[in-house]
Amino acid sequence: MADTLKQRPEFRNIHVTEIRNYRLPPAGIVSILHRVSGAILFVLLPFVVWLFDVSVTSEVSFESFRSAFVAGIGFVPGWFVKLVCLGLIWGYLHHFTAGVRHLWMDATHSVTKEQGRSSAIATLVISLALTVLLGAKLFGLY
C-alpha cells in the first residue's frame, strides 16, 4: 500500500535550482521580513533622526519639514520622500507586530505548527493593513 501513495518531495538542503519549487511557510516569510524590516530601520535611522530634528526644532524648521513632502529635499522629489517614509512606516509596523508575535510565543511556551501559521498570517495582515491606512494618510487620500 505504501508503494501506491505518491511520495512527496523532501527538501533538506535547498539548491539554487530548487528554489522555484520550494514553498516557504508563512512563519518563514514573517521571519525573513522581520529581518528585512529591521535592516531598513537601521539603515534609515539617520533619516529618521533628521526628520525628527527638523520637525521639532522650531516653527520655521517644521514648515521646511512639511514642504519636504511636497517640494522634496534638494534634488529628491517629494513623492520619493513620501515613498521612503512609506517604507519606514511598513518597516516599523512589520517589525513591531512580528516582535509582539515573538514575545507572545515566548510568553506562552505553547506554540504549535498551526498557531505559528495563524499568528504569522495575522502578523502579515495587521502590518499590511496598518501600512495601507497610514500610507493613505501620508499620500493625502483622507
N, C-alpha and C positions, 0 to 999 in steps of 0.2 A: 504494500500500500504506500509506503514511503517513496517508492520509485515513481508512482503516478503523480505525486504532487510536484508542481513546478518549483524548482529551487530559486529562492530569492538571491540576488547578488549580495555578496558580503564584501563590504569595503573596510579594509584595515588601514592601509597606507594609500591615501589618495594621490594618484599620479596626475600630472598636469593634463594628460589626455583623458582622464576620467572625471574631470571637474564638471563637465556639462551634464553628466548623468547623476551626479551626487545631489541629493536634496537635503539642504541644511534645515534642521528643525527650527521652529520659531525661537526657542531659547538660545540657540546658537546665533541666530540673526540678531537678537537683542544683545547678546554678549559682544558681538563684533561692533555693532552700532554704539554700544556703551563706550567702547574703547575709542572709536572714531570721534564721538561727541566730546569725550574728554580731551582728545588731542586738539580738536577745533577750539575748545575753550582755552586750552593752554597757549596755543599759537596766537590766538586773537586777544589774549589778555592785555597787551599794551594798548590795543584799540579800545577795549572796554574801559581801561583806566583813563585814557584820553577823553572818551565820551563823558565819563562821569565828571572828570575835572572841568571840562568845558561847560557842562550843564549846571554845575553848582557854584562856579567861581563868582559870577556877577550876572546882572540882568543883561548886560551887553553880550557877554560870552554865551549866555543861554540863547539869545537871538541868533548868534552865529551857529550854535548847535542846531537850532531848528532849521536854519537856512541850509545846513549841510544836507538835509534830507530832500530839499527842493533843488538847490543850485549845485550841490556837490561840494567836494573838497578838492581844491586845486584843479587838476585835470581829470579827476574822477567824477563822473556824473552822479546826480542824486539817486537815480534808480539803482545804481550799483551799490551805493552806500546802504540803501534800503535792503538790497539783496544780501549783503554781508550781515546786516543786522538780523534779517530773517534766518540766516544760517546760525547766528549766535542764539537766537530765540529757540530754534529747533535743538541745537546742541545742549543748551541749558535744560530745556524741558525733558528731553530724552534722558540726559544724564541724571537728572533729578528723579524721574519716575523709575528708571532702571535701578537707581540707588535705593529708593524706597522698596522696590521689589526685593532686592538683595537683603536689605535689613529685615523685611518681613520673613524671608526664607530662613535667615539666621536665627531670628527670634522664635519661630515656631518649631524648628527642627523636624518638621514633618512634611517633607516635600516629596510628592510622588511625581511620576512622569507626567500624569495628566494635569496636576497642579502646576508644574513647571510650564507646560504648554499653554494652559489657560492664562496664567499670570504673564507670560511672555506676550501673548496676543493682546491682553489688556494693556500692557505697557506700551505696545506699538500704537494701539488705537487711542489711548489717552494722550500720549505725547504728540501724535499727528493731529488729533482734533484740537488740542490747545494751540499748536503751532498754526493751524489754519485760522483759528479765531484771532489770535494776536497778529498774524500776518495780514489778515483782512483789515484790522485796525491800523497797522503800520502803513499799508498802501491806500488808506483812506476810503475803504468801502463802507464804513459806518462811523 
